[in-house]
Amino acid sequence: MNKRLLPVLLALALPLAACERSPTPPDALPGDASAPVAASDPATETAPDLPGEFVVLTNEPFWQARVDAAEVVLSGPDVDGRRFRVESANDADGARVVHARDEAGSISVILLPGPCEDSMSGAVFPLAAELTIEGIGPTPGCARPADMPAPAPPGG
């Protein structure tokens, strides 16, 4: 072995040796039908707690997107009630991703779990979201289920 290569190999091997891994339990060896099932891959998890119909609001620019299974209706600067036909709606990594299109362009909406505070009013929404319109964005915003009234700002 080349003596100059040995320190490099040792330097690469030491961090691996510092990792602690628990030994594979005997009941989890390949081919054992009684082996415990591995945890699911987060990239393939669905978002069952996210509503199928929801409203997204953003600030600067002030967009509102109402999303259901068939369409996304966009209102905001220079547009009122622009309708996009939903082409796909998928759940991945705990989020819902909706892609829609009309004859003039496209919109993508990502719905995320967890509370979101409106940066201007301080109102707290149950969900967060991002809009990408005509490939521009993402613009962050807050979201709520379509059947939920808009949350009131604090003290309001």
Residue, then its C-alpha position, 0 to 999 in steps of 0.5 A: m500500500n502506498k504510504r502517502l495514501l494511508p493517512v487519507l484512508l484513515a481520515l476518511a474511515l474515522p468519521l465512519a467508525a464514530c457513527e454508532r449503529s445498533p446491530t440488526p436484531p436477529d428477527a429483522l434479518p432478510g427473508d424473515a417474514s416476522a421481521p418488523v416493518a420499516a417506518s414509511d418513507p416520508a417522500t411517499e407519505t400522503a397528507p390525509d389531514l389537509p383539506g381538498e378544498f381550500v383558500v390561500l391568501t398572500n400579501e404583497p402581492f395580494w393574491q387569493a386562490r380558491v382551490d377545489a378538485a376541478e379548478v383554482v380560481l385566482s383573484g388579485p392584482d389585475v385579475d379577478g376570478r381567473r379560472f385554471r383547470v386542475e391538471s394534477a393534485n398530489d400529496a407528498d412529504g406531508a404537503r398537497v401540490v396542485h398544478a392547474r392551467d388555463e389557455a394563458g398560463s399556469i399556477s401551482v399551489i402547495l398546501l402545507p400543514g401547521p399554523c401560519e400567521d398573516s404577516m400584515s393582520g396577525a391573524v392565525f390560519p391553520l395552514a400555510a401555502e405557496l403560490t407560483i403563478e406563470g412560473i414566478g414565485p413561490t409567494p408564501g401565504c396562509a391558508r384555510p379550509a374552504d368551509m372555514p371563515a377567515p380568521a380574525p386578526p388579534g383583538g378584532 
